Amino acid sequence: MSDRLLRVNAYTTLDLVDARARGHGFEADAPGVVNVTAPREDPDHVDLQVELDDTAIPIPAHADEIELSPGQARTLAEALESAADRVEAARDDVDA
């Protein structure tokens, strides 16, 4: 990713994930970065950040950020766990 807006380092949650940008009239696959963080001082929310490689999509470089309350972050985490469990169960059924 040539023109990153998010800082990517050893503490980044997920770097180089398979991602897709969809819009009216286009759909493009691109590598992306996903990060979860909270302010260092007096944290009052959780930030979910997503950035796709701008060289692979037909839109200007940008990062999307979602500010979540602790409750919203936990709800999202539970939904991710549930979806991961379903995918793993389906894979186990195929492997059996």
Contacts in CASP RR format, 6 or more apart in sequence:
PFRMAT RR
TARGET T0000
AUTHOR 0000-0000-0000
METHOD contacts of the structure
MODEL  1
MSDRLLRVNAYTTLDLVDARARGHGFEADAPGVVNVTAPREDPDHVDLQV
ELDDTAIPIPAHADEIELSPGQARTLAEALESAADRVEAARDDVDA
1 8 0 8 1.000
1 31 0 8 1.000
1 32 0 8 1.000
1 33 0 8 1.000
1 51 0 8 1.000
1 53 0 8 1.000
1 54 0 8 1.000
1 55 0 8 1.000
2 53 0 8 1.000
2 54 0 8 1.000
2 55 0 8 1.000
3 54 0 8 1.000
3 55 0 8 1.000
3 61 0 8 1.000
4 33 0 8 1.000
4 51 0 8 1.000
4 61 0 8 1.000
5 51 0 8 1.000
5 61 0 8 1.000
5 62 0 8 1.000
5 63 0 8 1.000
6 12 0 8 1.000
6 33 0 8 1.000
6 35 0 8 1.000
6 49 0 8 1.000
6 51 0 8 1.000
6 63 0 8 1.000
8 15 0 8 1.000
8 33 0 8 1.000
12 33 0 8 1.000
12 35 0 8 1.000
13 34 0 8 1.000
13 35 0 8 1.000
13 36 0 8 1.000
13 37 0 8 1.000
14 33 0 8 1.000
14 34 0 8 1.000
14 35 0 8 1.000
15 32 0 8 1.000
15 33 0 8 1.000
16 31 0 8 1.000
16 32 0 8 1.000
16 33 0 8 1.000
17 31 0 8 1.000
17 32 0 8 1.000
17 33 0 8 1.000
17 34 0 8 1.000
18 29 0 8 1.000
18 31 0 8 1.000
18 32 0 8 1.000
19 29 0 8 1.000
19 30 0 8 1.000
19 31 0 8 1.000
19 32 0 8 1.000
19 50 0 8 1.000
19 52 0 8 1.000
20 27 0 8 1.000
20 28 0 8 1.000
20 29 0 8 1.000
20 30 0 8 1.000
21 27 0 8 1.000
21 28 0 8 1.000
21 30 0 8 1.000
21 52 0 8 1.000
21 57 0 8 1.000
21 59 0 8 1.000
26 57 0 8 1.000
26 58 0 8 1.000
28 56 0 8 1.000
28 57 0 8 1.000
28 58 0 8 1.000
29 56 0 8 1.000
30 52 0 8 1.000
30 53 0 8 1.000
30 55 0 8 1.000
30 56 0 8 1.000
30 57 0 8 1.000
31 52 0 8 1.000
31 53 0 8 1.000
31 56 0 8 1.000
32 50 0 8 1.000
32 51 0 8 1.000
32 52 0 8 1.000
32 53 0 8 1.000
33 49 0 8 1.000
33 50 0 8 1.000
33 51 0 8 1.000
34 48 0 8 1.000
34 49 0 8 1.000
34 50 0 8 1.000
35 47 0 8 1.000
35 48 0 8 1.000
35 49 0 8 1.000
35 50 0 8 1.000
36 46 0 8 1.000
36 47 0 8 1.000
36 48 0 8 1.000
36 49 0 8 1.000
36 73 0 8 1.000
37 46 0 8 1.000
37 47 0 8 1.000
37 49 0 8 1.000
38 45 0 8 1.000
38 46 0 8 1.000
38 47 0 8 1.000
39 45 0 8 1.000
45 67 0 8 1.000
45 68 0 8 1.000
45 69 0 8 1.000
45 70 0 8 1.000
46 67 0 8 1.000
46 68 0 8 1.000
46 69 0 8 1.000
46 70 0 8 1.000
46 72 0 8 1.000
46 73 0 8 1.000
47 65 0 8 1.000
47 66 0 8 1.000
47 67 0 8 1.000
47 68 0 8 1.000
48 65 0 8 1.000
48 66 0 8 1.000
48 68 0 8 1.000
48 73 0 8 1.000
48 76 0 8 1.000
49 63 0 8 1.000
49 64 0 8 1.000
49 65 0 8 1.000
49 66 0 8 1.000
50 63 0 8 1.000
50 64 0 8 1.000
50 65 0 8 1.000
51 62 0 8 1.000
51 63 0 8 1.000
51 64 0 8 1.000
54 60 0 8 1.000
54 61 0 8 1.000
54 62 0 8 1.000
68 76 0 8 1.000
END
